[in-house]
């Protein structure tokens, strides 16, 4: 269940639903629509990167989780808490600086890491 006022971020592969944000399609988009698409794309990329990091750290996310929704929610929350705790207590071991891309705030460009 989504929180009240919550939305999912998707792309054209998903059917349009009232709780799903999708980009505008077509080539003749207004400036506002292009900005929306850009921001939606960035949001999607951030979510995908976050799940990519969790997947690389916790094997349970490498295949479908065979539990009910409530248990899956607890697993995700526990993994997120453990990830954040490890980042704070053992940053050099758990999360080396060169393992993720970063954004240069001034230029808006992505600095790729290996």
N, C-alpha and C positions, 0 to 999 in steps of 0.2 A: 504494500500500500504506500502511496505517495503521501508525504505530508501535505496539509492543506496549503494550496497555493503553489505546490511543487510541480515541476515539469521534468520530462526526460528530453535529452538532446539526441536528435537522430539525423538521418540523411534520407535521400530519396529511396533507399531500399525499404524503408518502413512505410506502412500505410498511414495516412493522416488520421490522427486521433486528437481529441481535445486536450490531452495531457502531454502531447509530443510536439516539440519545436523542430521544424524542418526548414531548410533554406528555401528562399524563393528560387524558382527555376526560370530558365529563359535567358536571353541575352540582352534584352532591352529593359534593364532594371533601373530604377531610380537610384539616386545617390543614397537615400535612406535604406533602400532594400540591399544595396551592395554593402553598406556598413553593417547592417543586420547579419548578412551572410558571413561577412568576415569575422564578426564577433562570435557568432554561433560556431563557426569553424574552429576558432581558437578555444572555445569552451569544450568542444568535442575532443580536440587534441589533448587538452589538459586532462580530461577524464580518462581518455585512452592511455595516456602516459602513466597516470596514477595506477590504473589497473595493470599496466605492463610492469611497473615496479613491484606491485604486490605479487604478481604472478612469478616474477623472477626470484622473489624472496621466499614465497610460501607455495609449496607444491600443490596444495589443495585447490588452487585456482587454475591449474593447468588442464582441468577437465571439469565437466559438470559436477556440481556438488550434490550428492544423492541424499539430500535432507529436505525437510519442509522449509517454507519461506522464513518462518521465525528463527529456526536454527541457523539457516544461511545468513540471515541478518546478523545474528550474534557472532558468527564466524568472521564476517566482514568487519564488524566493529572491533572484535578482539584483535584481528590482524592489523587493523589500522592503529590501534592503541599500542600494540607491540612494536610496530614499525616506528611510530613516533618516539617511543621510549628508547629504542635502540639508536635512533638518530641522535637523540640528546645525550645518551650516556656513552656511546661508542662510535662517534661519527667517523673517525678515520678507518675503522675496521668495517663497519656496516655499510657506510655510504661514502666511498672515496669520491673526491671532487671530480675526477675525470670520468665518472660513470654515467653522467646525465648531461643533456644539452642544457644550456642556459640562455636566457634572453638578455641582450644588451638593452637596457631600459632607454638609454639616450637615442639609439638608432632604431630600435624596434626589431633588430635582426636576431636570428638564432645563431648562437655559437655552438657548433657541433663538437661533441666530445667523443672519444672512442670507447 
